[in-house]
């Protein structure tokens, strides 16, 4: 089933409990403009709210690039205020939505993963990279910085020194180097990232759904990803399973005082 995200360049397909998000702009190395970023946020919310979706995968179209990050032509003409309040702010909204989906998210890195593209990959719970992939944060060479949480979420997940080497000193890592540094979790032959990600997704689907989602939420909380949301969500889940909630709702409908 294909679901409309508001932009044909961000595709969302959900089949057999698996959600697949594809950044589909291969002629521009899957670089993102503001409309695509907004569609990514919508895709994340659609997956999160889909009753049958158990696991999600995000990948790029073509063979050259998973995502080349932000389209320079899209943001170069912005004023400073527009850049900060539209481009950066909307990017954070979209990437936060991806990182905080209840379903585990796997990034199938089918090509170079640079700048904002690496920031997209960082939102995933697991990264599968093809052997030809390069990873890095080249933003400072353009006079900007990794503004979509490349200095925050990436540091929490990969460590400050690894991010410093990419963002400050300009190092670009191969997939194998990225594996050693923890930037990626698997390295596979060219053309095999999506197939591998789908196989991993199948193993996740054999595990308890609520337990897996709650575990992801608690790990996110340990990383400082979600603030107070996990505590309130898990407490609400416990209350929702109680007889008191049923009595309270029933009493409300019957216009009487609940008997707790």
C-alpha positions in Angstrom: 0.0 0.0 0.0 1.4 3.4 -1.1 0.6 6.3 1.2 0.7 10.0 0.1 3.3 12.0 2.0 2.6 15.3 0.2 5.6 15.0 -2.0 6.2 12.3 -4.7 9.9 12.4 -3.9 9.3 11.0 -0.5 7.7 7.6 -1.0 6.0 5.6 1.7 4.9 2.0 1.2 3.5 -0.2 4.0 3.2 -4.0 3.2 3.2 -7.0 5.6 3.8 -4.9 8.7 6.9 -3.2 7.1 7.1 0.5 6.3 9.5 1.6 3.6 10.4 5.3 3.3 12.3 6.1 0.1 14.0 9.4 -0.6 13.4 9.5 -4.4 15.4 12.2 -6.1 18.4 10.4 -7.6 19.0 13.0 -10.2 20.0 15.3 -7.3 21.7 12.6 -5.3 18.5 12.6 -3.1 19.3 16.0 -1.7 16.5 17.5 0.4 14.6 20.7 -0.1 12.0 22.2 2.3 9.0 20.4 0.8 10.8 17.1 1.0 11.8 17.7 4.6 8.2 18.4 5.4 7.1 15.2 3.7 9.7 13.2 5.7 8.1 14.5 8.9 4.6 13.5 7.6 5.9 10.1 6.6 7.3 9.5 10.1 4.0 10.5 11.7 2.1 8.3 9.2 4.3 5.3 10.1 4.1 6.0 13.8 0.3 6.1 13.8 -0.2 3.1 11.4 -1.7 0.2 13.4 0.0 -2.6 11.6 3.5 -1.2 10.9 6.0 -3.0 13.1 9.3 -2.0 11.6 10.4 0.9 9.3 13.2 1.2 6.8 14.5 4.4 5.2 16.6 4.3 2.1 17.5 6.4 -1.0 16.7 5.8 -4.7 19.5 5.0 -7.1 23.0 3.7 -6.5 25.1 6.8 -5.9 23.7 8.4 -2.8 21.5 7.6 0.2 21.1 11.3 0.7 23.4 14.1 -0.1 21.9 16.3 2.6 20.3 19.7 2.1 20.0 20.9 -1.5 22.3 24.0 -1.5 20.2 25.6 -4.2 17.2 25.3 -1.9 18.7 27.1 1.1 21.4 29.4 -0.4 19.0 32.2 -1.1 17.4 32.3 2.4 17.9 35.2 4.7 19.5 34.5 8.0 16.1 34.5 9.7 14.5 32.2 7.1 17.5 29.8 7.3 17.2 29.5 11.1 13.4 29.6 11.5 12.4 27.6 8.4 15.2 25.4 7.1 16.8 24.4 10.4 13.7 24.3 12.5 11.7 22.2 10.0 14.7 19.9 9.6 14.7 19.3 13.4 11.0 18.6 13.4 11.3 16.0 10.7 14.4 14.3 12.1 13.0 14.2 15.6 9.8 12.6 14.2 11.9 9.9 12.5 14.1 9.3 15.6 11.0 9.1 17.9 8.8 6.8 15.9 7.6 3.9 18.1 8.7 1.4 15.5 12.4 0.4 15.2 13.9 2.3 12.2 16.6 0.8 10.0 18.6 2.9 7.5 19.6 1.1 4.3 22.6 3.2 3.2 22.8 2.4 -0.6 25.1 5.3 -1.4 27.1 8.2 0.0 25.7 9.5 3.2 27.0 13.0 3.8 25.9 16.1 5.7 22.2 16.2 6.3 22.0 12.7 4.8 24.1 11.4 7.7 21.9 13.3 10.0 18.9 11.4 8.5 20.8 8.1 9.0 21.6 9.0 12.6 17.8 9.0 13.4 17.7 5.3 12.7 18.2 2.6 15.3 20.4 0.5 13.0 22.4 1.4 9.9 23.2 -1.1 7.1 25.8 0.4 4.7 26.9 -0.9 1.3 30.7 -1.3 1.0 31.2 1.7 -1.3 29.5 4.2 1.0 31.3 7.3 2.3 30.1 9.1 5.5 30.9 12.6 6.7 29.9 16.0 7.8 31.4 18.4 5.2 29.3 21.4 6.2 32.0 23.7 7.6 33.7 23.6 4.1 30.7 25.5 3.0 30.7 27.9 5.9 27.7 26.3 7.7 27.5 23.7 10.4 25.6 20.4 10.8 22.4 22.1 11.9 20.0 19.1 11.9 21.4 17.7 15.2 24.7 16.6 13.7 26.4 18.1 16.7 23.9 16.8 19.2 22.1 13.5 18.3 25.2 12.3 16.4 27.4 13.0 19.4 25.0 11.1 21.7 25.0 8.1 19.4 28.5 8.0 18.0 30.6 9.9 20.5 32.1 13.4 20.4 35.5 12.5 18.9 34.1 10.7 15.9 31.8 13.6 15.1 34.6 16.1 15.8 36.8 14.3 13.2 34.1 14.6 10.6 32.6 18.0 11.4 35.6 19.9 12.5 38.5 18.2 10.7 36.7 17.1 7.6 37.4 13.4 7.7 35.3 11.3 5.4 35.0 7.6 6.5 34.5 4.5 4.4 31.8 2.0 5.3 34.4 -0.3 6.9 35.9 2.6 8.9 32.4 3.6 9.9 31.8 0.0 11.1 34.8 0.2 13.3 33.8 3.6 14.7 30.1 2.6 15.3 28.7 4.8 12.6 27.2 1.8 10.9 26.2 -1.6 12.2 26.6 -3.8 9.1 28.6 -3.5 5.9 27.2 -5.4 2.9 28.1 -5.7 -0.8 26.8 -3.1 -3.2 23.1 -3.4 -3.9 22.4 -5.5 -0.8 21.5 -2.9 1.8 17.7 -3.0 1.4 17.6 -6.8 1.2 19.7 -7.0 4.4 17.5 -4.4 6.1 14.4 -6.3 5.2 15.9 -9.5 6.6 16.7 -7.8 9.9 13.2 -6.3 10.0 11.8 -9.8 9.8 13.8 -10.9 12.9 12.4 -7.8 14.7 8.9 -8.8 13.8 9.3 -12.1 15.6 9.8 -10.3 18.9 7.2 -8.9 21.2 5.7 -5.7 19.7 5.0 -3.7 22.8 8.2 -4.9 24.5 10.3 -3.9 21.5 8.6 -0.5 21.2 8.9 0.2 25.0 12.5 -0.9 25.0 13.3 1.5 22.1 11.6 4.3 23.9 13.6 3.7 27.1 16.9 3.5 25.2 16.0 6.8 23.6 15.3 8.3 27.0 18.7 7.1 28.3 20.2 8.9 25.4 18.3 12.1 26.2 16.3 11.8 23.1 12.7 12.0 24.3 12.6 14.0 27.6 9.7 13.1 29.8 7.6 11.4 27.1 8.7 7.7 27.8 7.8 8.1 31.5 4.3 9.5 30.8 3.7 7.0 27.9 4.6 3.9 30.0 2.6 5.1 33.0 -0.4 5.8 30.8 -0.1 2.3 29.3 -0.1 0.8 32.8 -3.2 2.8 33.7 -4.9 2.0 30.4 -4.7 -1.7 31.3 -6.3 -1.1 34.7 -9.9 -1.8 35.8 -10.1 1.8 37.1 -9.8 3.3 33.6 -12.7 1.0 32.4 -14.8 2.0 35.4 -14.1 5.7 34.9 -15.0 5.7 31.2 -18.1 3.6 31.9 -19.3 5.9 34.6 -18.8 8.9 32.4 -20.9 7.4 29.7 -23.6 6.3 32.2 -23.5 9.8 33.8 -22.8 8.5 37.3 -20.0 8.7 39.8 -17.2 6.0 39.3 -16.8 3.3 41.9 -13.1 3.0 42.3 
